[in-house]
Amino acid sequence: MTDFVSDVKTIPHNSSDVFTVLSDFSKLELIKDRIPDDKISDFSFDRDRCSFNVNPMGEVTFVVVEREPHKLIKFKSENLPFEIFLWVQLVEKAEKDTKLRITVRADLNPFLKSMMYKPLCDAVDKISDVLTQIPYDEIA
């Protein structure tokens, strides 16, 4: 397994609002227009599952496998040739000051690791940046 870890990011919202939004995929309905459709399309989601097409990989599904209120959300991939686990860690330092870190653990063979290392590092950083921009208090 190979880990890809984001930098710690600051979200200017309470951890309870952040957790409420990130642990329920159905909340994506409220922000899906902010997701670039040139790379990701065909969203479908409910509370525990999110599917979408990633160009050129095809359909990807993530399922919530664990929720620890206000602290941790774990996701697992489906429909990929390798397994990916993604977890979002939250730590509230003060009111409207939540720290976020994303970890992706992928089961990549050496060939895939050499091809996917840079794109996965970039994806983890981009995802963490996007998550800092969501208006959690308007969605939660």
N, C-alpha and C positions, 0 to 999 in steps of 0.2 A: 504494500500500500504506500502511496505517495501523498503527502500532505501539502496543501497550498493554503497559506494563511494570509489574510489581509492585514494591513496595518490597523491599529485601533483607531476608530473614527468616532467623532462626537455627533450625537443627534440632539438637537435642542428641544427635546420633548421628554415627558415622563416615561419611564420604562413600562408602565402599565399600558399606556396608549400604544407604544411601539410593539409590545408583545401582542396586544389585541389585534392589531393590523397584520403583523407578520405571521401569526400562527393560524390565520384563517384565510385560505386562498380565495374565498369568495369576495374578500375585500378588494381583490385585484380589479374587479369590475369598475371601481371608482377611479382607478389610476391607469387603466390599460391604454388610454390614449397618449400617455407619456412614454410608452415603451416603443422604441424605434421599430417600425414594421419592415424595414429593409433586411433585417437579420432574423427577426422572430415574428411568427405569424400564427394564425389559426389557434388562438387561445381557447381552451375550455377548462373550467375549473369549478370546484365545489369547495366545501370547507377543508377537506383533507387531501385533495388531489388537484394537480395542475398539469395540463398537457399543452404542448405547443410545438410548432415546427421550427427548427433551427436550420438555416441555410448554411451549409449544404448537408448537414448530418441527418435531417429527417425529424420524425416525431420523438420528443423527449417528454417523459412524465416524471414528476416528483411527487412523492407521497409523504405526508407528515407521519413520522414514526414515534415521536416523543415530544411532549410539551411539558416544560417546567415553568410554571407561571412567573412572568416578569424576568426570567433569567436565560432560558435556553429553548430553542426549537431545533429538532433534528429532522432532516429530510433524507429520503433514499430515492435513488433514480430507478426508473424502469425503462424498458425499450432501448437500452443502449448495449453495445457490444462489450462493455465493461461496467463494473459497478461503481457508482459514485454516492458518497454520503456527504451531506452538507449540513453544517450546523451553524446557527446564529447564536452568539453569546451576547447577553446584555448585562450591563452593570450600571445601576443608577448611582451617580456620584452626588447629585443634588437635584432639586426639583428642576425639571427641564434641562437636565444634563445627563444623558445616558450614553455610555460608551458601548460601542458595537465592534465585534470582531467576527469575521466569517472564516470558517475552516472547511475546506473541501478535501475529502480523502477519497482517492481514486485508486482502483485496482488496475494498474496499467502494466502491461508487459514492457520490457526494455525498449522495443521498437516504438510502441505507442507513446511511452513516456518521452522519448526524444522528440516526437512530433507534437505532442500535446502540452509539454511543459510550459512553454511561453504563452500559448493561447489561454491555458487554464489560469496561469498567474495573472494575466491581463483581465480575464473574466472576473476573477475574485475581487480584484481592485475596482473594476467598473461597477460590479454589483454593490459593493460596500459604499461606493460614492453615491450611487443612485439611492440607496436606502437612507442616506443622510438628508436627502432632499424631499422626502415624502411629507406632506402635511398631516402627520399622524393625529393631531388633535381635531382635525376636521373629518377624519374618516372613522376613528374609534368610536 
